[in-house]
Amino acid sequence: MYAVLGYLKAIASLVGASVTAVLGILPPAEYKWLAVVAAVCTAVATWAIPNFNVIEPSDGKHEAKSL
């Protein structure tokens, strides 16, 4: 479950961009305002979702790997 939270912002951006693109293909007279609403909602959702750290924090020790 925690791994999904790390990608939640990217998922929201991808879904929002996809919806906006699909609405941009439809006839502009009828759906132009929906494309604008979708773009604004995508921007708000991307801004509102915090970044989650997926990678475990390091203990500060570097481990060199030999070939």
C-alpha positions in Angstrom: 0.0 0.0 0.0 2.8 2.4 0.9 4.5 1.9 -2.5 1.3 3.1 -4.3 1.4 6.4 -2.3 4.9 7.1 -3.7 3.4 7.2 -7.2 0.1 8.8 -6.4 1.1 12.2 -7.7 2.3 10.7 -11.0 -0.9 8.7 -11.3 -3.1 11.7 -10.7 -1.1 13.7 -13.3 -1.3 10.9 -15.9 -5.0 10.4 -15.4 -5.7 14.1 -15.6 -3.5 14.6 -18.7 -5.2 11.7 -20.4 -8.7 13.0 -19.6 -7.7 16.5 -20.9 -6.3 15.0 -24.1 -9.4 12.9 -24.8 -11.6 16.0 -24.2 -9.4 17.9 -26.6 -10.2 15.5 -29.3 -14.0 15.9 -29.0 -15.8 18.7 -30.8 -14.6 22.0 -29.3 -17.9 23.8 -29.2 -19.5 21.3 -26.8 -16.5 20.2 -24.7 -14.1 23.1 -24.6 -15.1 24.1 -21.1 -14.7 20.5 -19.9 -11.1 20.4 -21.1 -10.4 23.6 -19.2 -12.0 22.2 -16.0 -10.0 18.9 -16.4 -6.7 20.8 -16.9 -7.4 22.9 -13.8 -8.4 19.9 -11.7 -5.2 18.1 -12.8 -3.1 21.1 -11.7 -4.9 21.3 -8.3 -4.7 17.5 -7.7 -1.0 17.5 -8.6 -0.3 20.4 -6.3 -2.4 19.0 -3.4 -0.9 15.5 -3.3 2.2 15.5 -1.2 5.4 13.8 -2.3 6.0 10.5 -0.5 9.5 9.1 -0.1 9.5 5.6 -1.7 13.2 4.9 -1.0 14.1 3.9 2.5 16.3 6.5 4.2 20.0 5.7 4.2 22.1 5.3 7.3 24.8 7.4 5.8 27.2 4.6 5.1 28.4 4.1 1.6 29.1 0.6 0.3 31.4 0.4 -2.6 30.8 -2.5 -4.9 33.7 -4.2 -6.5 33.5 -5.6 -10.0 
